Amino acid sequence: MTTTSQPLYRSPKLRQIEADFRAEPLMQRAGAAAANWATELAIDGAGAILVFAGPGNNGGDAFEAAYLLRQRHFQVTMVFIDDPDQLPAEAAAAYTRFTGAGGTTIAAVPDAAKWRLIIDGLFGIGLTREVKGTHAELINAMNCISNEQRCPLLALDCPSGLNADTGLAPGATVRATHTISFIAGKPGLYTADGPDHCGNIRVSPIGLQISTEKAEACTISTALFADHLQPRPLNSHKGSFGNVGILGGAHSMLGAVFLAGRAALHLGAGRVHLGLLAQDAPPIDLGQPELMIRKPEGLFGMGLAALACGPGMGTSLQAAKLLEQALSLDVPLVLDADALNLLAFEGNLQTALAIRQAPTLLTPHPAEAARLLDAETGEIANDRIAAACEIASRFHCFVVLKGCGTVVAADSERWWINTTGNPGLATAGTGDVLTGIALALFAQGWSAEKVALAAPHLHGAAADELVAAGVGPIGMTAGEIIAPARRLLNHWIANA
């Protein structure tokens, strides 16, 4: 159970924080925090500690850590290929402290040495370009040694080569087993390529007391929606928990709407109606007979508590007309899959969405987000946070931009990153299950913001529980996520 949220800051804000505390010995504190974790990681190993220092303040952090590790009687080998006379003032002081205490630097990694720990202090949070040349060779050497010798690789503040703001790794990038993030968390550590390069993340505030209210964003935890984790009254009936509908299920795509419907039912919606577009749709879901099958037009006028559109819906003229009608309803909407594709190509639907007063939640994957913004999928990957915020702002809705480190956005300024989930979710139908989970929470009276935060967090946590139980990530199926999601939601409510 993830009970606390990690505040997140992008580089410009962090630079301002550093400037506000410039009278404090921040680099020495960062070096001490790094040395402490390095000591934990290296204490049982054999061989020397291999440290890489770069040309900026991240290199200064590395020199400070190396200085302290030598004081603790570790054998330290320092690789530094840059000009010490070009170091920033604080980093230069750290270099002088290290060398003045007898430390030396070398310009290449020694051959055939045994290492107990590698420390990456080449580049920090300010890097936005691809690393090339000799520095790229050093990054590749770090990765190779860590992999071949199975020794820990500790990145200082951010793995070198990773964009700490976006999580993009455009070229040679350190694949750390551990990352210590100074002052606060950085969004790029938790989304896009970040999780593949950071390993185990530890945040060290290095003695600074910064109000979390000033954070640009935070990771999602149950604390953010704990006020909605309420036990059900004993005096309840099925009408107490919402009458919901799902529009979808065109010919040959019924599985999507069945998955969404089953998820909505198991996550607590009182009654779930499926409006199936397929002319040859079955009258019943034999695997879940509690679901009620309707003609799609039959969903309107039923007094729904919430409606989802998109799973297996197709992009036919009928689907477009149904979506237009759905957008006019004064009920919460969850829009996914083909509903998003229709929105991308129909200006009148975009207008209808933008002027809606009732809550709307969009759950695009990157390709769908690209269509909504008339962009290329690669552009979405370049800055997932900006893309999610742009969609939310443009269409006045909440957005769950799916992917590694799902980004949730409320508008151009309010956003969050979800840290639950694993590669087992990269399979057909998991998005339909997410839609059903969100619909069920709306049905039970959750606010749009809380639904947007809780649904992806619960969805990912259920997948994590499956992996912990030995189910996946390889071969995990969408339908398997529903039962652990139900179990977790009940557990969270019982322990809230």
Secondary structure, DSSP 8 states (H G I E B T S, - for coil): ------EE--HHHHHHHHHHTTTS-HHHHHHHHHHHHHHHHHTT--SEEEEEE-SSHHHHHHHHHHHHHHHTT--EEEE--S-GGGS-HHHHHHHHHHHHTT--EESS--TT--EEEEEEES--TT--S---HHHHHHHHHHHHHHHHHT--EEEESS-TT--TTT----SS----SEEEEESSB-GGGTSTTHHHHH-EEEEE-TT----GGG-SEEE--GGGGGGG-----SS--GGGG-EEEEEE--TT-HHHHHHHHHHHHHTT-SEEEEEE--TT--SS-TT-TTSEEE-GGGGTTS--SEEEE-TT--S-HHHHHHHHHHHTSSS-EEE-THHHHHHHH-HHHHHHHHT--S-EEE---HHHHHHHTT--HHHHHHTHHHHHHHHHHHHTSEEEE-STT-EEESSSS-EEE-----GGG-STTHHHHHHHHHHHHHHTT--HHHHHHHHHHHHHHHHHHHHHTT--STT--GGGGHHHHHHHHHHHHHH-
